[in-house]
Amino acid sequence: MAIVIVIVIVVLLVLFVMFQYNGLVKLKNRVENAWAQIDVQLRRRYDLIPNLVETVKGYASHERETLEAVVNARNAAMNAQGPAAQAANENMLSGTLKSLFALSEAYPDLKANQNFLELQEELTSTESRIAFARQHYNDSVLGYNTKIETVPANIIAGLFKFTQREYFEAEGEARGPVQVQF
């Protein structure tokens, strides 16, 4: 009789560990998927930027510094590793894009160019998608981090070395609304 009780307790303990572990893996995978979705939208943004720069070049070729700053910021953002570095580089890229869009005020022909207007609309749409993907990622990180910090999952998380994930946070003026005028 005692052996049956021990076996039942061991089986229940194994099932408990298995369910906790599987729950942690599921949440970890959601976080990774959410990060991949951010990456998809950022790649879309990065693909639009060279077209935008080329369109502006035709109208404002002597604005070389602004164009180079956008390209350099894009390259830095593309090579960033991890949420903190990615957020910092994305904030820098957003700032250079503001400067690029400000050029349209000085060049009325550029402001009226259909290609520029379409690229501007695509970039605006992509920015909305990025914001949604960031929110989804941070929500996923919240669920995951909460799970690995709460009892009893924190015991299993510690045993299997599940670690907290970083949020994708905006810094400084990037926390406020973006002001872009055309």
N, C-alpha and C positions, 0 to 999 in steps of 0.2 A: 504494500500500500504506500509506503514512504517513497519508493522508487517511482511510482506513478505520479505522485505529487511533484517530485523533483523534475521528472520529465515534462510535466505540464508547465511548470514554472520556467524551465529552460526554453521550451517551445514558445511560450508567451513572451519571454524576454527577447528571443531571436526575432519573433514577429514584430515586436515593438521597435527594435533597432532597425529592422528592415524597412518598416513604414516611415520612420523618422529619416533614415538615410535617403530613401526614395523621394520623400518630400523635399529634402534639401537639394538633391540633384535636380529635381523639377524646377525649383526656384532659381537655381544657379543657371540652368539652361535658358530660362526666361530672361534673365539678365543679359546673358550672352546674345540671345536673339534680339533683344531690344537694342543692344549696342550695334549689332549688325544692321539694324534698320536705320539707325542714325548714320552709319557709314554709307549706306545706299543713298540717302538723301544728300549727304555731304559730297559724295562723288558726283551726283547730278549737278550740284551747285558748282563744283570745280570744273565740270565740263562746260557749263554755261559761261564762265568767266572769260576764257580766251576769246570766245565769239564776241562778247561784250567789249573787251579791250580792242579787238580788231575793228569793230564798228566805230568806236570812239577815235581810234588812231586816224581813220580817214578824215575826220573833221577837226581833230585837235592834235595833230602830230607833234606840235611843239610842247605839249604837256607831258613830256617824257617822264619826269619824276613821278607824277601821279600814276601813270601807267605801269612803270616799273615797281612802284610800291604795291600795287594791286597784285601783280604777278608774283612778287616775292612773298607777299602775305599768303597767297594761294598755295605756293610751294611749301611754305612752313606749315600751313594747316594740313596739307596732304601728308606730311611726314611726321605729324605729331603722334605720340604714343601715350595712351591712357587718357581718361576723362579730364584730368586737371590740365594737362598740356594741351589737349584738344580744345578745351574751353578757352584757354588763354589765346591760342592761335586763331580760333574762330572769332574771338572778340577783336583781335587785330585786323583780321580780314574784313569784318563788318565795318570797321573804321575806314579802311582804305576804299571800300566800295562806296561809302558815303561821299568821300572826296571825288570819286569817279563820277557819281551821279550829280554832284554839284557842278561839274563841268558842263552839263547839259544846259544850265542857265546861261552860261557865257556863249553858247553856240546854238542859236535858234534852229539852224538847219539840222543839227544833231537831235535836238529835242523833238523835231517833227519827223525824223527818219523812222520809217515803218519797222525796219529790222531792229533798231534800238528800242522802240516801244514794245515789240514782241519779246525781246530778250529781257527787258525790264519787267514785263508781266510774268514771264517764266521764272525769273529770279524771285519775284515777290511770292509767287505760288510755292516755289521751293522753300523759301524761308518759312512759310507757314507749315509745310510738311516737316521741316527740321524741328521747329518748335514743338510740334505734336510728338515727334519721335523722341525728343529730349524728355518731354513730360512722361511719356510711356516708360522710357528707360529709368528715370528717377523713381517712378512708382514701383517698378520691378525691383530696383535696388532697395527701396524701403521695405518691401515685403520680405526680400531675402535677408537683409541685415536684421530685421526684427526677428525673423525665425531663428537665425543662428545665435541670437542673444537671449532668447527666452527658454525657460526650463520647460520641458526636458530636452528639447532639440539642441540646446547649447552643449550638452554633454556629448551627444553624437557628433555635432559639428567640430568640437574640439578633438575628438578621437580621430576623425577623418580629415582634419586640417582644412575645414571650410573657413575661409577668411572673408572679412567684410569687403564690400566693393565701394568705390568712390562714386559720389554723385557727380553729375555733369552740371556744374554751377557756373553762372555768369558772374563776372566781376565788375565792380565799379559802375560806370555809366551804362554798361551793357544790361544791367538789371532793369533799367527804365525802358520806356518805349523808344523804338528807333525812329528818328526824325529824318526822313528822306524827302527832299523837295525836288520837283522836276520843273 
